[in-house]
Structure formats: structure tokens, C-alpha cells
Amino acid sequence: MGSGDHVSGGTAVAAAAAVEEVTAAEESGRADDFQELRPLLFSIAYRILSSVTEAEDAVQEAWLRFAATPVRPRSARAFLSTTVTRIAIDVLRSARVRRETYAGPWFPEPLLADPYEDPERSAELADSVSMAALLLLERLSPAERAVFVLREVFDFGFPEVAAAVGRSEAACRQLAVRARRHMADGRPRFAAAREEREELASRFFGALREGDVTGLRDLLATDASVTGDGGGKTPQLPRVVVGDGNVARLLAAFVPRLALADVTFERREVNGQAGAVFHDRDGKVLQALALDILDGRIHAVRIVLNPDKLGHLGPVADAWAIHRELRGRRPAASGTADTPGPATRGLPTPGPAIPGPATPADARPTATS
């Protein structure tokens, strides 16, 4: 073998090593880009889907597609935001069909912390992740919802929005107009400032802990409501309870009753609003509660009990086991486990999470969706 062969072989080895180094650097660079953008991608997907689990899956799928592209995109932000938006739109279309047959009221999966922060758009970010806003977004078509989220919440330019949803810029402008109109029609005029929300929430949870009917009623709007989302998989209210007096009496019986089974709650922000997470005696998650505070009053209490929507918060409690335990105990107020006392007369019998229907303890329902 001549010296030229040695040179040729050495060059080939060096070239292969260089390719491996470039490939490794390329993979590392893509991973870094993705990790930097991950909070934004999740926040986009969650606002489109209203599901933590589905948003995380959409983000992961976006990463797999990003990593698999033969040529690294010039703009990781444009590629990934477009990809996660299109994935979320596809998932939303099938999710909407399932939600049409959902058992009882439907709420978004509770989000305790939004990973994306932008000081210049903090108001838009906080407002758009609230339970009330996400329920309004449910009224929009998938395309309208994606356009609204990208444009109004994250301030994407219309060229970026058009690329993400696969429509022309003119079409996206029309979608944005319709989406803004629908959202404006359903939004309250006077949302409470953060300091006001915190003060009201502190008083609310103090009265809730003490079972103080008068204290609770003083904080509620005249048409206040309490609604539970159990998805047919846990004891829950058979109907929405409306009216400050009804809601106050119901809630006043709520925590003292749960305390008999050693259920506790901790105050947390839920979807950017005042709320709480309830745990059983083993620390497992029983439910999440969010308050809708407007004009100096609490207008809605929304409680997510569906275990399928709580898994991302930690191990989930067995609500039916607590239900059976409570039905065998006397409540702290007058009355018995099956006979309402004065505080709850005329309302459904208290159950394990929120006062629920008098469902036979062993007749656990089957979910319909």
C-alpha cells in the first residue's frame, strides 16, 4: 500500500469523524432550540385544546417532527409553532366530537402554572387561560380558535398565523374578526384586579373552612353558581346550583363534611385565578376548584372532579371510597348522612367531593365518554 493510500484512508476517517461531530452538534442545537421554545409551544397547545395531557402530547409530537426533518429549519420558532398548532387543531376536531357526548358539564383540565411568561403580554396571557375564557373559546371553530390564540394572545403576525393554520392572510384576518366578536360578546366588562381577587379569595376560603353561610353569601353575586365536572366518573352535583343563598348553604356544608374523611385543601392559582386543590388523607388529589371573580363578587365556583382531568396534578384519590365513608357517618351539622340539616335543606345530599346526588355507594356509574 502506497503513501497515497494511507493519506486517502486517513482523510476518509477524518471526514467521517467530522460528519459525526456536525451531526451531534446539529442534534444538540435542535434540542436546545426546542427546550427554549417548549413553554411557548405548551401554552399555545393548551389554549387551543384546554387539556394539559393533550397539550403535552402535541408538544412531544412537534419535537419528533422537528428532530426528523432532514434539514434544520431556518426558524425553529416558526416551524415548531406551526407544527404544534396544526397538531392541536387536528386533535381538537376529534375532541369536540367526544365533548358532545360528555356526561354532565364540561370544564378544561385545571392548570396550576402556565410555563410561558412574557411581561409585555402578561394581561393577555392571564386572561386567556382562565376557565371562563377557555369556555368561551369552546364556542369558536378550531380554525377561529387557533387564529385567536396566535394573534390575540401571543401577538403572532398574520403571515405567521396564516402559515400555521394553512389559510391565506385575508382568510385569517376574517377569522380573527369573527373570533374577537364572539369572545367580546361573552366576556365580562369589569374583571377584578389581582389584589381584589386575592382579598376576596382569602375571605372566601376562610368562610369556606369555617362553614360560614353568612360570610360566604356576602361574597357571592346574586346569580352566583356552583358547577361540578365529574364526567360521570365520580359523585357530583346532579345539576348546577344557582343563587347566592343556595350556593352559600351548599358550600358551607361542603368542607366541614369533607373534614370527616380527613380531606383538606390548599389554596392554589387554578388557570390563573384564585382556587384550591383538595386532597384526601393520603395526599391524593380529589378535586380542583376555581373562582370566577368579577365586579367585586364571586360569580361562579367551578369544580373539576373527573379523575381523568386530575392525573397531571398527582396521584388521584378514590372519590367513591370517600363517598361510601361519608354516607356511613353523621354530618357535623344537624341531620344524618341521608337527611339534610338546616344548612342544606332543599339541596342535594352532601357527597364526597361536592355535595352530590344520593347515589348508591356500590352503583358506580360508567363514563359515557
GUMAR-683515 format. One record per residue (C-alpha): residue number from 1; residue in one letter; x negated, y negated, z. Coordinates in pm, 1 decimal. Layout:
+-----+---------+----------+----------+----------+
! num ! residuo !       c1 !       c2 !       c3 !
+-----+---------+----------+----------+----------+
! NUM !       A !        X !        Y !        Z !
...
+-----+---------+----------+----------+----------+
***
This chain:
+-----+---------+----------+----------+----------+
! num ! residuo !       c1 !       c2 !       c3 !
+-----+---------+----------+----------+----------+
!   1 !       M !      0.0 !      0.0 !      0.0 !
!   2 !       G !   -145.1 !   -333.2 !   -105.1 !
!   3 !       S !   -161.9 !   -654.6 !     89.5 !
!   4 !       G !    130.1 !   -789.6 !   -118.7 !
!   5 !       D !    348.6 !   -507.8 !     11.2 !
!   6 !       H !    258.9 !   -597.7 !    371.7 !
!   7 !       V !    347.8 !   -961.0 !    304.2 !
!   8 !       S !    676.1 !   -864.6 !    136.5 !
!   9 !       G !    773.5 !   -633.3 !    424.3 !
!  10 !       G !    681.9 !   -891.3 !    685.1 !
!  11 !       T !    883.7 !  -1157.6 !    505.3 !
!  12 !       A !   1190.5 !   -931.0 !    493.6 !
!  13 !       V !   1167.1 !   -860.0 !    867.6 !
!  14 !       A !   1126.7 !  -1228.8 !    945.0 !
!  15 !       A !   1419.2 !  -1316.0 !    720.8 !
!  16 !       A !   1640.8 !  -1057.9 !    891.8 !
!  17 !       A !   1542.8 !  -1191.2 !   1233.4 !
!  18 !       A !   1618.8 !  -1546.0 !   1120.0 !
!  19 !       V !   1962.7 !  -1438.9 !    994.7 !
!  20 !       E !   2035.3 !  -1274.5 !   1330.5 !
!  21 !       E !   1930.8 !  -1592.4 !   1512.8 !
!  22 !       V !   2152.2 !  -1806.2 !   1288.1 !
!  23 !       T !   2442.8 !  -1565.4 !   1333.5 !
!  24 !       A !   2401.6 !  -1565.4 !   1711.1 !
!  25 !       A !   2381.7 !  -1943.4 !   1716.3 !
!  26 !       E !   2687.1 !  -1964.7 !   1491.8 !
!  27 !       E !   2889.4 !  -1736.5 !   1720.9 !
!  28 !       S !   2777.4 !  -1928.5 !   2027.0 !
!  29 !       G !   2868.6 !  -2258.7 !   1862.6 !
!  30 !       R !   3216.1 !  -2136.2 !   1774.6 !
!  31 !       A !   3269.7 !  -2006.2 !   2125.2 !
!  32 !       D !   3162.8 !  -2340.9 !   2270.6 !
!  33 !       D !   3399.0 !  -2527.4 !   2036.3 !
!  34 !       F !   3684.9 !  -2301.2 !   2133.8 !
!  35 !       Q !   3627.2 !  -2329.2 !   2507.7 !
!  36 !       E !   3614.0 !  -2707.9 !   2482.5 !
!  37 !       L !   3943.9 !  -2715.5 !   2293.0 !
!  38 !       R !   4119.6 !  -2440.7 !   2487.0 !
!  39 !       P !   4305.2 !  -2673.5 !   2729.9 !
!  40 !       L !   4444.4 !  -2874.1 !   2436.6 !
!  41 !       L !   4547.1 !  -2559.9 !   2249.2 !
!  42 !       F !   4727.8 !  -2416.0 !   2550.2 !
!  43 !       S !   4908.1 !  -2742.9 !   2616.4 !
!  44 !       I !   5029.2 !  -2760.2 !   2255.7 !
!  45 !       A !   5144.6 !  -2398.9 !   2256.5 !
!  46 !       Y !   5319.8 !  -2424.7 !   2594.5 !
!  47 !       R !   5522.2 !  -2728.5 !   2490.5 !
!  48 !       I !   5632.4 !  -2550.9 !   2175.5 !
!  49 !       L !   5707.9 !  -2218.3 !   2344.6 !
!  50 !       S !   5799.4 !  -2304.9 !   2707.5 !
!  51 !       S !   5621.1 !  -1985.2 !   2807.8 !
!  52 !       V !   5284.9 !  -1958.8 !   2982.4 !
!  53 !       T !   5239.3 !  -1597.5 !   2875.0 !
!  54 !       E !   5326.6 !  -1658.3 !   2510.5 !
!  55 !       A !   5114.8 !  -1975.1 !   2500.5 !
!  56 !       E !   4812.2 !  -1786.1 !   2632.0 !
!  57 !       D !   4868.2 !  -1513.1 !   2373.2 !
!  58 !       A !   4892.8 !  -1774.6 !   2096.1 !
!  59 !       V !   4566.5 !  -1934.7 !   2205.7 !
!  60 !       Q !   4391.7 !  -1597.9 !   2212.8 !
!  61 !       E !   4518.4 !  -1515.2 !   1864.0 !
!  62 !       A !   4394.9 !  -1854.0 !   1741.7 !
!  63 !       W !   4048.3 !  -1771.3 !   1876.1 !
!  64 !       L !   4043.4 !  -1435.6 !   1697.1 !
!  65 !       R !   4128.5 !  -1603.9 !   1367.5 !
!  66 !       F !   3871.2 !  -1876.2 !   1428.4 !
!  67 !       A !   3598.8 !  -1622.4 !   1506.8 !
!  68 !       A !   3687.0 !  -1416.5 !   1198.9 !
!  69 !       T !   3661.5 !  -1695.3 !    940.4 !
!  70 !       P !   3363.6 !  -1625.9 !    709.2 !
!  71 !       V !   3262.0 !  -1992.8 !    704.2 !
!  72 !       R !   3270.6 !  -2209.8 !   1011.7 !
!  73 !       P !   3543.2 !  -2476.4 !    965.6 !
!  74 !       R !   3419.1 !  -2835.2 !    940.4 !
!  75 !       S !   3658.1 !  -2939.1 !   1214.8 !
!  76 !       A !   3719.1 !  -2686.2 !   1489.6 !
!  77 !       R !   3991.2 !  -2910.2 !   1636.4 !
!  78 !       A !   4183.3 !  -2930.7 !   1309.1 !
!  79 !       F !   4151.3 !  -2558.5 !   1238.2 !
!  80 !       L !   4244.3 !  -2441.3 !   1586.8 !
!  81 !       S !   4528.8 !  -2687.5 !   1645.9 !
!  82 !       T !   4678.3 !  -2596.4 !   1308.2 !
!  83 !       T !   4638.6 !  -2225.2 !   1376.0 !
!  84 !       V !   4786.8 !  -2230.5 !   1726.3 !
!  85 !       T !   5077.4 !  -2446.7 !   1607.6 !
!  86 !       R !   5166.8 !  -2209.4 !   1325.0 !
!  87 !       I !   5140.2 !  -1908.3 !   1556.1 !
!  88 !       A !   5361.4 !  -2081.4 !   1812.7 !
!  89 !       I !   5623.4 !  -2170.3 !   1550.3 !
!  90 !       D !   5642.1 !  -1806.1 !   1438.7 !
!  91 !       V !   5672.9 !  -1684.3 !   1798.7 !
!  92 !       L !   5936.9 !  -1947.6 !   1875.3 !
!  93 !       R !   6157.6 !  -1835.7 !   1587.7 !
!  94 !       S !   6182.9 !  -1484.0 !   1729.9 !
!  95 !       A !   6207.0 !  -1612.4 !   2088.5 !
!  96 !       R !   6510.1 !  -1827.4 !   2003.0 !
!  97 !       V !   6698.9 !  -1516.6 !   1890.9 !
!  98 !       R !   6624.6 !  -1346.0 !   2224.4 !
!  99 !       R !   6730.6 !  -1653.7 !   2420.8 !
! 100 !       E !   7072.9 !  -1649.4 !   2254.8 !
! 101 !       T !   7149.9 !  -1324.3 !   2439.6 !
! 102 !       Y !   6973.0 !  -1417.9 !   2763.7 !
! 103 !       A !   7162.6 !  -1327.2 !   3082.4 !
! 104 !       G !   7266.9 !  -1649.7 !   3253.4 !
! 105 !       P !   7093.8 !  -1988.9 !   3249.8 !
! 106 !       W !   6753.4 !  -2000.3 !   3079.8 !
! 107 !       F !   6458.2 !  -2207.2 !   3207.4 !
! 108 !       P !   6095.7 !  -2235.5 !   3089.7 !
! 109 !       E !   5825.8 !  -2035.1 !   3266.3 !
! 110 !       P !   5704.2 !  -2255.1 !   3553.8 !
! 111 !       L !   5369.3 !  -2425.9 !   3500.0 !
! 112 !       L !   5178.4 !  -2532.7 !   3810.6 !
! 113 !       A !   4889.8 !  -2711.3 !   3640.7 !
! 114 !       D !   4851.1 !  -2846.9 !   3288.0 !
! 115 !       P !   4487.4 !  -2780.6 !   3188.7 !
! 116 !       Y !   4472.3 !  -3065.9 !   2937.0 !
! 117 !       E !   4405.1 !  -3420.5 !   3054.6 !
! 118 !       D !   4398.6 !  -3745.8 !   2859.5 !
! 119 !       P !   4404.2 !  -4061.9 !   3074.6 !
! 120 !       E !   4533.5 !  -4268.2 !   2782.5 !
! 121 !       R !   4836.8 !  -4041.3 !   2739.5 !
! 122 !       S !   4899.6 !  -3930.9 !   3096.6 !
! 123 !       A !   5261.3 !  -4053.7 !   3094.1 !
! 124 !       E !   5348.3 !  -3868.1 !   2772.6 !
! 125 !       L !   5178.0 !  -3552.0 !   2894.5 !
! 126 !       A !   5353.9 !  -3552.4 !   3232.0 !
! 127 !       D !   5696.8 !  -3630.8 !   3088.0 !
! 128 !       S !   5678.2 !  -3375.9 !   2807.8 !
! 129 !       V !   5600.2 !  -3081.8 !   3036.1 !
! 130 !       S !   5888.0 !  -3135.4 !   3280.0 !
! 131 !       M !   6169.6 !  -2881.9 !   3293.3 !
! 132 !       A !   6414.6 !  -3147.2 !   3173.4 !
! 133 !       A !   6201.1 !  -3235.8 !   2869.6 !
! 134 !       L !   6136.7 !  -2873.6 !   2776.2 !
! 135 !       L !   6509.7 !  -2801.0 !   2791.5 !
! 136 !       L !   6568.8 !  -3094.7 !   2557.9 !
! 137 !       L !   6301.6 !  -2960.4 !   2322.6 !
! 138 !       E !   6503.2 !  -2638.4 !   2301.9 !
! 139 !       R !   6764.0 !  -2832.9 !   2103.8 !
! 140 !       L !   6516.5 !  -2900.6 !   1822.0 !
! 141 !       S !   6435.3 !  -2672.9 !   1532.9 !
! 142 !       P !   6090.9 !  -2506.0 !   1552.3 !
! 143 !       A !   5951.7 !  -2747.9 !   1292.2 !
! 144 !       E !   6100.3 !  -3055.0 !   1465.4 !
! 145 !       R !   5964.5 !  -2937.1 !   1797.0 !
! 146 !       A !   5612.7 !  -2882.9 !   1662.9 !
! 147 !       V !   5611.1 !  -3222.6 !   1490.6 !
! 148 !       F !   5737.7 !  -3396.6 !   1804.2 !
! 149 !       V !   5477.8 !  -3227.7 !   2025.7 !
! 150 !       L !   5185.8 !  -3300.6 !   1795.7 !
! 151 !       R !   5286.6 !  -3655.4 !   1706.6 !
! 152 !       E !   5462.4 !  -3796.6 !   2012.6 !
! 153 !       V !   5281.2 !  -3611.3 !   2289.7 !
! 154 !       F !   4929.5 !  -3562.3 !   2153.6 !
! 155 !       D !   4920.0 !  -3853.2 !   1906.1 !
! 156 !       F !   4809.7 !  -3649.7 !   1603.9 !
! 157 !       G !   4810.2 !  -3842.8 !   1277.9 !
! 158 !       F !   5069.4 !  -3744.4 !   1020.0 !
! 159 !       P !   4806.9 !  -3588.8 !    788.4 !
! 160 !       E !   4708.8 !  -3355.8 !   1077.3 !
! 161 !       V !   5070.7 !  -3286.5 !   1163.0 !
! 162 !       A !   5155.8 !  -3208.2 !    800.9 !
! 163 !       A !   4864.6 !  -2965.1 !    775.3 !
! 164 !       A !   4965.7 !  -2793.9 !   1099.5 !
! 165 !       V !   5331.4 !  -2733.6 !   1011.1 !
! 166 !       G !   5282.4 !  -2680.8 !    638.2 !
! 167 !       R !   5507.2 !  -2967.5 !    527.1 !
! 168 !       S !   5445.9 !  -3290.4 !    337.3 !
! 169 !       E !   5372.1 !  -3607.5 !    532.6 !
! 170 !       A !   5703.5 !  -3754.5 !    418.7 !
! 171 !       A !   5890.7 !  -3449.8 !    544.3 !
! 172 !       C !   5707.0 !  -3466.5 !    877.2 !
! 173 !       R !   5800.0 !  -3831.6 !    920.0 !
! 174 !       Q !   6165.0 !  -3737.9 !    872.1 !
! 175 !       L !   6131.4 !  -3450.3 !   1119.1 !
! 176 !       A !   5972.4 !  -3687.5 !   1369.8 !
! 177 !       V !   6257.7 !  -3937.8 !   1335.6 !
! 178 !       R !   6520.5 !  -3668.5 !   1394.7 !
! 179 !       A !   6328.7 !  -3521.9 !   1687.1 !
! 180 !       R !   6283.3 !  -3860.9 !   1855.2 !
! 181 !       R !   6653.7 !  -3933.7 !   1815.7 !
! 182 !       H !   6757.2 !  -3601.5 !   1971.1 !
! 183 !       M !   6514.6 !  -3645.2 !   2260.6 !
! 184 !       A !   6615.4 !  -4005.9 !   2324.5 !
! 185 !       D !   6985.2 !  -3913.9 !   2333.1 !
! 186 !       G !   6927.0 !  -3666.3 !   2614.2 !
! 187 !       R !   6667.1 !  -3849.1 !   2818.8 !
! 188 !       P !   6746.5 !  -4048.4 !   3133.4 !
! 189 !       R !   6682.6 !  -4421.5 !   3124.2 !
! 190 !       F !   6516.5 !  -4459.6 !   3462.8 !
! 191 !       A !   6273.8 !  -4185.5 !   3558.4 !
! 192 !       A !   6134.7 !  -4215.7 !   3908.9 !
! 193 !       A !   5779.2 !  -4336.7 !   3966.3 !
! 194 !       R !   5536.4 !  -4083.1 !   4107.9 !
! 195 !       E !   5526.2 !  -4247.3 !   4452.6 !
! 196 !       E !   5905.2 !  -4249.6 !   4472.4 !
! 197 !       R !   5923.4 !  -3884.9 !   4366.9 !
! 198 !       E !   5674.5 !  -3785.1 !   4634.4 !
! 199 !       E !   5860.6 !  -3972.1 !   4908.2 !
! 200 !       L !   6196.0 !  -3821.8 !   4811.5 !
! 201 !       A !   6046.7 !  -3474.9 !   4773.4 !
! 202 !       S !   5886.3 !  -3494.9 !   5118.5 !
! 203 !       R !   6221.8 !  -3580.9 !   5275.3 !
! 204 !       F !   6399.0 !  -3313.4 !   5070.7 !
! 205 !       F !   6169.6 !  -3030.5 !   5171.8 !
! 206 !       G !   6175.0 !  -3143.1 !   5534.2 !
! 207 !       A !   6555.9 !  -3130.3 !   5534.3 !
! 208 !       L !   6548.5 !  -2801.1 !   5343.3 !
! 209 !       R !   6321.0 !  -2641.8 !   5601.3 !
! 210 !       E !   6546.9 !  -2757.9 !   5884.4 !
! 211 !       G !   6873.0 !  -2667.4 !   5713.1 !
! 212 !       D !   6986.7 !  -3029.6 !   5747.7 !
! 213 !       V !   7305.4 !  -3068.9 !   5541.8 !
! 214 !       T !   7338.8 !  -3443.6 !   5602.4 !
! 215 !       G !   6971.8 !  -3508.0 !   5529.2 !
! 216 !       L !   6994.9 !  -3318.3 !   5202.6 !
! 217 !       R !   7318.4 !  -3483.1 !   5093.9 !
! 218 !       D !   7168.4 !  -3829.9 !   5147.3 !
! 219 !       L !   6903.2 !  -3748.3 !   4885.1 !
! 220 !       L !   7131.4 !  -3597.6 !   4621.1 !
! 221 !       A !   7308.9 !  -3766.0 !   4332.5 !
! 222 !       T !   7687.7 !  -3737.4 !   4340.6 !
! 223 !       D !   7679.8 !  -3496.2 !   4045.4 !
! 224 !       A !   7371.3 !  -3305.7 !   4162.1 !
! 225 !       S !   7346.7 !  -2941.6 !   4058.9 !
! 226 !       V !   7155.1 !  -2629.8 !   4155.2 !
! 227 !       T !   7095.7 !  -2358.4 !   3896.2 !
! 228 !       G !   6907.2 !  -2029.8 !   3910.6 !
! 229 !       D !   6742.6 !  -1840.5 !   3625.0 !
! 230 !       G !   6723.0 !  -1473.3 !   3713.4 !
! 231 !       G !   6762.4 !  -1332.7 !   3364.9 !
! 232 !       G !   6990.1 !  -1059.0 !   3500.7 !
! 233 !       K !   6692.3 !   -906.0 !   3680.4 !
! 234 !       T !   6735.0 !  -1042.3 !   4033.2 !
! 235 !       P !   7014.4 !  -1160.0 !   4264.9 !
! 236 !       Q !   7113.2 !  -1512.0 !   4170.8 !
! 237 !       L !   7397.0 !  -1761.3 !   4168.1 !
! 238 !       P !   7688.0 !  -1640.7 !   3955.8 !
! 239 !       R !   7744.2 !  -1999.0 !   3840.6 !
! 240 !       V !   7598.2 !  -2348.8 !   3851.7 !
! 241 !       V !   7685.5 !  -2525.6 !   4178.5 !
! 242 !       V !   7771.7 !  -2894.4 !   4127.6 !
! 243 !       G !   7838.3 !  -3183.7 !   4364.6 !
! 244 !       D !   7625.7 !  -3332.3 !   4640.5 !
! 245 !       G !   7830.4 !  -3174.1 !   4919.7 !
! 246 !       N !   7832.6 !  -2825.5 !   4766.5 !
! 247 !       V !   7464.3 !  -2838.2 !   4680.3 !
! 248 !       A !   7365.5 !  -2967.0 !   5025.1 !
! 249 !       R !   7560.1 !  -2693.5 !   5205.9 !
! 250 !       L !   7420.8 !  -2426.4 !   4978.2 !
! 251 !       L !   7060.7 !  -2538.8 !   5020.6 !
! 252 !       A !   7097.1 !  -2591.6 !   5396.2 !
! 253 !       A !   7179.4 !  -2220.4 !   5430.4 !
! 254 !       F !   6902.3 !  -2124.8 !   5188.1 !
! 255 !       V !   6569.3 !  -2149.3 !   5374.7 !
! 256 !       P !   6690.8 !  -2053.9 !   5724.4 !
! 257 !       R !   6846.3 !  -1745.1 !   5567.1 !
! 258 !       L !   6526.3 !  -1654.3 !   5386.8 !
! 259 !       A !   6326.2 !  -1706.7 !   5706.2 !
! 260 !       L !   6499.4 !  -1398.7 !   5847.9 !
! 261 !       A !   6298.1 !  -1196.8 !   5595.1 !
! 262 !       D !   5977.7 !  -1395.2 !   5664.0 !
! 263 !       V !   5999.9 !  -1579.6 !   5331.6 !
! 264 !       T !   5802.9 !  -1904.5 !   5326.6 !
! 265 !       F !   5743.7 !  -2180.3 !   5073.9 !
! 266 !       E !   5459.5 !  -2409.9 !   4982.9 !
! 267 !       R !   5504.8 !  -2741.8 !   4808.5 !
! 268 !       R !   5357.8 !  -2748.5 !   4460.5 !
! 269 !       E !   5396.0 !  -2950.9 !   4146.4 !
! 270 !       V !   5608.2 !  -2746.6 !   3908.1 !
! 271 !       N !   5595.5 !  -2864.8 !   3548.8 !
! 272 !       G !   5460.1 !  -3199.4 !   3659.4 !
! 273 !       Q !   5748.9 !  -3257.6 !   3901.6 !
! 274 !       A !   5796.4 !  -3210.5 !   4274.5 !
! 275 !       G !   5863.2 !  -2846.9 !   4355.2 !
! 276 !       A !   5773.2 !  -2543.3 !   4560.7 !
! 277 !       V !   5675.2 !  -2177.9 !   4527.7 !
! 278 !       F !   5834.5 !  -1924.4 !   4762.7 !
! 279 !       H !   5651.1 !  -1613.9 !   4887.4 !
! 280 !       D !   5756.8 !  -1301.4 !   5072.7 !
! 281 !       R !   5587.0 !  -1182.0 !   5391.3 !
! 282 !       D !   5309.8 !  -1019.5 !   5185.4 !
! 283 !       G !   5234.5 !  -1339.0 !   4995.0 !
! 284 !       K !   5400.2 !  -1222.4 !   4672.8 !
! 285 !       V !   5583.1 !  -1476.0 !   4457.2 !
! 286 !       L !   5960.7 !  -1474.7 !   4497.9 !
! 287 !       Q !   6062.6 !  -1784.7 !   4303.4 !
! 288 !       A !   5963.9 !  -2131.8 !   4187.9 !
! 289 !       L !   6176.1 !  -2441.2 !   4247.6 !
! 290 !       A !   6158.6 !  -2773.3 !   4061.6 !
! 291 !       L !   6334.9 !  -3101.3 !   4137.6 !
! 292 !       D !   6464.3 !  -3347.8 !   3879.2 !
! 293 !       I !   6444.7 !  -3693.2 !   4041.9 !
! 294 !       L !   6599.9 !  -3997.8 !   3873.7 !
! 295 !       D !   6723.9 !  -4336.7 !   3989.6 !
! 296 !       G !   6619.1 !  -4269.5 !   4348.3 !
! 297 !       R !   6820.8 !  -3947.8 !   4376.2 !
! 298 !       I !   6773.0 !  -3575.8 !   4313.4 !
! 299 !       H !   6991.5 !  -3483.6 !   4017.5 !
! 300 !       A !   6900.6 !  -3120.5 !   3961.2 !
! 301 !       V !   6743.1 !  -2833.3 !   4150.2 !
! 302 !       R !   6621.4 !  -2563.6 !   3912.2 !
! 303 !       I !   6506.6 !  -2229.0 !   4048.7 !
! 304 !       V !   6321.2 !  -1967.6 !   3842.8 !
! 305 !       L !   6373.9 !  -1619.3 !   3988.3 !
! 306 !       N !   6326.3 !  -1395.7 !   3682.7 !
! 307 !       P !   6024.2 !  -1179.2 !   3772.7 !
! 308 !       D !   5917.1 !  -1173.5 !   3408.1 !
! 309 !       K !   5858.6 !  -1550.5 !   3431.9 !
! 310 !       L !   5660.0 !  -1542.3 !   3756.8 !
! 311 !       G !   5382.5 !  -1289.5 !   3689.9 !
! 312 !       H !   5129.3 !  -1554.6 !   3588.1 !
! 313 !       L !   5163.4 !  -1709.6 !   3936.5 !
! 314 !       G !   5052.8 !  -1391.3 !   4113.0 !
! 315 !       P !   5194.6 !  -1056.4 !   4226.9 !
! 316 !       V !   5576.5 !  -1073.7 !   4218.9 !
! 317 !       A !   5797.2 !   -993.7 !   4518.9 !
! 318 !       D !   6079.8 !   -740.1 !   4510.7 !
! 319 !       A !   6383.9 !   -967.6 !   4537.8 !
! 320 !       W !   6618.9 !   -672.6 !   4559.5 !
! 321 !       A !   6437.7 !   -533.0 !   4864.1 !
! 322 !       I !   6474.8 !   -871.5 !   5034.5 !
! 323 !       H !   6839.8 !   -879.6 !   4930.6 !
! 324 !       R !   6902.0 !   -543.9 !   5099.7 !
! 325 !       E !   6716.8 !   -655.4 !   5411.1 !
! 326 !       L !   6917.0 !   -976.5 !   5443.7 !
! 327 !       R !   7250.3 !   -805.8 !   5390.5 !
! 328 !       G !   7177.7 !   -596.1 !   5695.0 !
! 329 !       R !   7105.4 !   -897.6 !   5919.2 !
! 330 !       R !   7320.7 !  -1161.5 !   6081.9 !
! 331 !       P !   7250.4 !  -1515.3 !   5949.2 !
! 332 !       A !   7114.5 !  -1782.4 !   6179.9 !
! 333 !       A !   7435.5 !  -1987.7 !   6140.5 !
! 334 !       S !   7776.8 !  -1863.0 !   6248.9 !
! 335 !       G !   7925.4 !  -1584.0 !   6042.2 !
! 336 !       T !   7786.6 !  -1249.0 !   5935.6 !
! 337 !       A !   7580.6 !  -1124.1 !   5645.1 !
! 338 !       D !   7902.1 !  -1078.0 !   5446.9 !
! 339 !       T !   8109.8 !  -1363.2 !   5596.3 !
! 340 !       P !   8002.9 !  -1722.6 !   5526.4 !
! 341 !       G !   7968.7 !  -1959.4 !   5819.3 !
! 342 !       P !   8084.4 !  -2324.1 !   5817.7 !
! 343 !       A !   7779.5 !  -2446.8 !   5624.0 !
! 344 !       T !   7850.1 !  -2222.5 !   5325.8 !
! 345 !       R !   8226.7 !  -2165.9 !   5335.8 !
! 346 !       G !   8368.2 !  -2169.7 !   4984.9 !
! 347 !       L !   8028.2 !  -2091.0 !   4826.4 !
! 348 !       P !   7876.5 !  -1759.8 !   4714.5 !
! 349 !       T !   7739.0 !  -1536.9 !   4989.7 !
! 350 !       P !   7368.6 !  -1608.9 !   5056.9 !
! 351 !       G !   7138.6 !  -1364.5 !   4883.1 !
! 352 !       P !   6761.8 !  -1315.0 !   4898.8 !
! 353 !       A !   6625.3 !  -1594.2 !   4684.6 !
! 354 !       I !   6901.8 !  -1844.0 !   4647.2 !
! 355 !       P !   7249.9 !  -1766.3 !   4772.4 !
! 356 !       G !   7377.3 !  -1518.2 !   4521.2 !
! 357 !       P !   7678.6 !  -1301.3 !   4443.7 !
! 358 !       A !   7782.8 !  -1021.6 !   4674.4 !
! 359 !       T !   7615.7 !   -760.9 !   4453.5 !
! 360 !       P !   7598.0 !   -405.4 !   4592.6 !
! 361 !       A !   7245.4 !   -358.0 !   4719.7 !
! 362 !       D !   7184.1 !    -44.9 !   4515.5 !
! 363 !       A !   7354.7 !   -165.2 !   4197.7 !
! 364 !       R !   7054.0 !   -328.6 !   4043.2 !
! 365 !       P !   7159.3 !   -478.1 !   3705.1 !
! 366 !       T !   6981.4 !   -408.1 !   3380.7 !
! 367 !       A !   6847.3 !   -707.9 !   3189.5 !
! 368 !       T !   7016.4 !   -782.9 !   2862.7 !
! 369 !       S !   6714.7 !   -947.4 !   2704.1 !
+-----+---------+----------+----------+----------+
***
